[in-house]
Amino acid sequence: MSESALKHIEHLSVAIGPRGSTTPKEKAGHDYVQNTLNELGCATRVEEFQSSTSAYLPFSLALALMLVAEVIFYTLASSPNAQAGALAALVLGVVVTVSGVMELMLRDNPLRWLLPLGQSQNVVGVTPASGEAQRKLVVMAHVDSHRTPFFWWSPNTYQVYRIISVFSFLSLVAMNVIFLVGVFAPGGGLRNASLIPAAVIGLMLLLLVQAHNTPYTAGANDNASGVGVLLALAERLQREPLANSEVWWVASGCEEVGVYGSADFVHRHQDELAEAEDVFVSVDNIAGKGTDLVYLRQEGLLFPMPYPAEMLALADKLAVAHPDLKVRAFALQGVNTDAAHALTAGLPALSLVSVTRRGWIPNWHHPSDVFANVDAEAVDRAERFVGELLQRLDAGAK
């Protein structure tokens, strides 16, 4: 078992504890990673960036503004200014809906311009190749931990949340259609019809407000586990570097609020990582009890983003060659990992997570995500698989 990885997981989740995005505890987690890498002899640097402070504020703002549009429409619908009110509601509604879609796609949008930002950072350490470096291998794991909304408490509550989310999006579209009709054909019937989608949006807004006001998890599985594996592998490869590959160890910030750390890293280094031989590997939530290690075939909150066929083929071969590691392919729906921006940039990437046979990540965004629930054997399997993956990638360098 990887005593080194477990030591780091325990320190991050117990000694430091909950590490909310942009908080001092997240900074303490990054300081720990940097100090550890420095002690190993890695050349390190800190790359600072600005980030949203909550995953739920952008969508809360969007829904609140949509309710403002509804108030404008409803108030003026039976007045001589009904058409003007419908037009004003439509303009606001369209801006809000488009911005919400852009947020789901991890794109800059007006919602982000209106919300407070906080300071975060990525810590980057580099292990040189023992010979001539012919590729860069980026291993990334996020330091921050999530809040604890009640809809994350079980697969069933999460499924209900996803259903409500779909109906909320459809309600946004329906309200825009009602506003549009009201511009050309105002009437009292539209006024009453608009209350139905507005009620769904109001319910979703309450869920998001509750989520935003919950405490942070200790983040043992999500994602001290990934950081622990990263640091354990850095320790090993500092002693025995890869022959042909330079390895970048990236402890990212603010993954939990919209993968801001990954976005900043890819934006900064995309030109350096443009070679076809360079590879990006995300390690996240790999310590759950009763899980298999999986490599994602796709990810995305709104539109699925497939992983490169050559990376999946390599992972398939490794899974067959090492059945004891319990590795398989999986399509995790409705989430983004740190690999999202690498995929968008066209970089060869792979994302590793551990899930149960039901497809659930144990203790996911739940108060029970503590060190006592870390499965040492799952950590060991993940470390061995990532280590073997790096070796195979290195051997393939030409």
N, C-alpha and C positions, 0 to 999 in steps of 0.2 A: 504494500500500500504506500501511497505517496505521502509520507509524513511531512515533507516540505510543503506540498499544496495544502494539506489540512491545517498546518500551522498558520499559513497566510489567511485561509478562510476564517479561522477562529479569530485572528487578530482583527480583521476587517469587520466581522459581524458581531463580535463580543466586546473587544477592547475599544473599538471605535463606535460600532453600533450603526443605527439608521443613518443613511447617507443620502438625504434628499438632494435632488439636483440643485446646484448653485448654492448650497448651504455650506457652512464651515466644516461640517462633518464630511461632506464630499471632498472638500479640499484636504482634510486630514487623511482621507483614504488615498488621494493622489500623492500626498507627501510621503506616505508609507511606501507606496509603490516606487517612487523615485529614490528614496533612501535605500530600499532593498536592491534595486537595480544598480545603484552606485556602488554598494558594498560588493556586488558580484563582479564589478569591473566594467559594466556597460557604460558607454557614453550616453548620457541622458539629456533631454531638454524638455521644457514645459512650453506648450503652445496654448495661449489663452484665447478665449472667444466669449462672445455674448450669447446668452441663451434665454429662451422662455423659462419661467420658473415653475410651470405646471403643464401637464398634458391636458388638463381639463379646462383651463381658462379660455383658450381660443374658441373652443366649441361652445362653452357657456356664453361667451360674448356674442357669438353668431346667433345662438338661439334667442338670447335676450333682445338683440336687435330685430330679429324676425317678429318677436312679440310687439316691439315698438311699431313695426310696419303694420301689424294687425290692428293695433289701437288706432293708428291713423286711418286705415281703411274702414274699420268698423264705425268710428266716430263720424266720419264724413259721408258714409255710404248713403244716408237718407237725406243729405243736405244738397243745396245747389252746387256745392263744391265737390260732389261725389267723384267726378272724373279726375279732378286735380288730386284728390286724396288717393284714388286708386293708382294714379301715375306715380305719385311720391312713394307709395307703399311698394309698387313694382320695382322702382329703381333701387330702393333700399334692399328689397328682397332678393333681387338678382345679384347685387354686390355681395350680400351675405352668403348666398348659396354658392356662388363661384368661389368665394374665399374659403368656404368650408371644404369644398372639393379640393382646392389647392393645398389646404392644410393636410388633408388625408393623403395627398400625394407627396407630402414633405417639401412643398414649394413655398417660397416667400409669398406673402399675401397681405392685404390690408388689415386683417385681424391681428397679425403680428406687430404691425406698426403702432397699434393702439394699446398694446399690453406692456407691462413692465418687463425689463430684462435683468438678468443677473449674470455675475461673472463665473465662468467655469474654465476648465482646462483639460487638455490631453497631456499625458506624460508619455514620451517616446524614448525608448532605449534601443540601442543598436548592438547586435552581436555580429562582428565581421565574419566573412568566410575565411576558412583556413588557407584557401588558395585564391585564385582570381574569381571574384564575384561575377557570376553571369546572370543572376536574377535576384530580386528582392522578394522575400516572403514576409508579409505583414500578418501578425497575429494580434487580434484586437479583442479586448473584453472590457465591458463598462463597469465603472466603479460605483455609480449612483444606484440607489434603491428606490422602489416605487411606494406610492401611498397604498392604503388598504380599504378601498371601497367595498361595500358589501356585495356588489354584483360580481366580484372576483372570488367569492368564497367557495364556489363549487362549480363543476362543469354545468350543472343545471341553472344556477343563477347567472352564469356567464352566457349561456345560451339564450335565456330570457332577455338579458341586456342586448345581445346582438339582434334579436328580433325587434326590440323596441327601437334600436338604432336604425334599422332598415325602415321601419315605419316613420321614424322621425325624418329621415331623408326624403321619403316619399311625400311626407307632409309639407316639407319645404317646397318641393316641386309643385304640389297641389295648390299651395297658397299663392305661388307666383302665377299659376294659371288663372286662379280666381281674380287676382289683382289685374291681370291682363284683360280678362273679360270685362272687368269693371271699368276699365278705361274706355271701352267702346260701347258697353251696354250695361250701365249702372242699374242696380235694382236691389230691393230689400232681400230677395232670396239669396243673393251672393253674400250679403252681410251675415246671414245666419249660417250659411254653408261654411264660411271661413272659420267658424268657431270650432269645428271638428278637428281639422289639422292643427289648429292653434292649441287645442287641449293636449294633443299628442306631444307637441313641441314643449309645452309647459311641463309635462311629466318628465321628458328627457332632461330638461333643464334642471329639475329638482334632483335627478340622479347625479348629474355632473357636479352640482353644487355640493351634494353630500360627499362625492368622491374627492373633491378638491380640499375638503376640510377634515379629512381623515389623517391619522398619523402615518409616518413612514415605517416600512418594514426594516428589520435588522438586515435583510438582504443576504442571508447566508447562501442560499441557492441562487438567488437572482440579485447580484451576480458576483458575490465574493468567490463563488465556486470557479467561475471562468477566470477571474483574476488570479486565484490561487494556482490554477493549472498553468496559466501564462508565466507566473513567476517561477514555478517549479521547472518548467521547460527552459526558461532563460538560465536558470542555475546549471542545468545539465549541459546546455549548448555553449555556455561560457567555458566549461571544462573541455568539451569535445565539439568544437564548431563544425558546422556543415562545410563540406569541401568547396561547393560551388555557389552557395547562396548566402547573402547577407540577410539576417533576420531582424525585422523591426518589431519590437514589443510595444504595443500601444494600449495604454490604460485610458479609455475614453471617458468623457464626462457627458452628462445630460442625455443619455440614451433614452431614459424613461419619459422624457418630455417631448420627444420628436426627433431622436437620434441626431441632436445638434453636434455632438462631438465628432461623430463619423462624418457628418457633412463638412465640418471645418477641416478635418484631416484630409479628406479626399480633395476638397477644393484647393488646399495648400500644396498638395503633393501629386496631383493628377499627372502633371508633366513628367515627374520623376518615376511614376509608376505606369508609364504608357507602354512599356515593352510587353510583348505577348507572353513572355516568360514569367513576369511578375504576378504574384498571387496574393489574394486577400482572404484570410480565414477568421471568422467570428466565432468566439466560444462563449456560450451564454446558457445559464440554467442547466448545468450538467451534473448536479449532485442529488437529484431527487431519488427517494427510496422507491423501489419497485419499478424502475424505469429502464428503457433501452436508450442507448445513444443513437440519435438520428441526425442525418444530414438532410437539410431542407431541399426539396425539389423546386419550391417556389415560395414567395412571401409577398406581402403587400396588404395594406388596409382596404384599398378600394379596387385597384386593378392588380391581378397577379403578375409578379415579375419572376420569370423562370431563371433557374441557375444554369450556367453554361454546361453544355452536354459533356465537354471534355472533363470538367471537374466532377460531374456526377459519375461518369464512367470510371474515373480513378477511385472515387469513394466506393463504388460498387465492387471493384476488384479487391480493395482492402477489406471490405465487409466479408467477402467470400473467403479471403485468405486468413481472416482472424475471427472465426465464429465465436470464440470465447469472449470477444469484446461486445457482443450483442448490439451490433450496429446495423441500422437499416435506413432506407430512404423514407421520407415522410413529407406531406404537404400540410404545413401549419397555417391555418387560415386566420385572417383578420389581425395579423401582427406584423411589425417590422423589427428587424434586428439591425445591428451595426453594419451588416453587409449591404443594406438597402442602397446606400449611396454609391458603393462600389459597383453594384449591379447597374445602377443608373448611368454610371460613368463608363460602362462597358469593360470593367476589369474582371479577369477571372477570379471567381469568389466561391466560397463555400461557408455555410453557417451550420454550426453544431449545437444541438439542444438535446436534452433528455426528456422523454415523455413516457407516460404509462401506456399500456395497451389500449386504453380508452382514448388516448390522444391528449391527455391532460398533463400539464407541468405541475408536480406536487408543490403545495404551499405557495402557489403563484399569487403574488400581490396580496398575501394574507399574513396576519400577525404570527402565524406558526412558521414563517420562514426564518427559522433560527438555527444556530449551529447544531443543536441536539438532533435536528432532523436531517442533517447532512449524511448521505450514504458514502462512506469511505470507499467502498468497492466501486461505486459508480464514478467517483472522482478518479480513481486509479485507472478504470477502463478508458475514461475520456482522455486522461493524460497520455496513456499508451497509444491511443488511436491518433491523437494530434501529433505526437512524436513520430509515429510511423508515417503519417501523411507528409510531414516536413522532410523526412528522409527520402521518401519516394519522389517528392517534388525536386529535391536536390539532385537525386540521381538522374532525373530527366533533363537537367540543365545541359545545354550544348554549347 
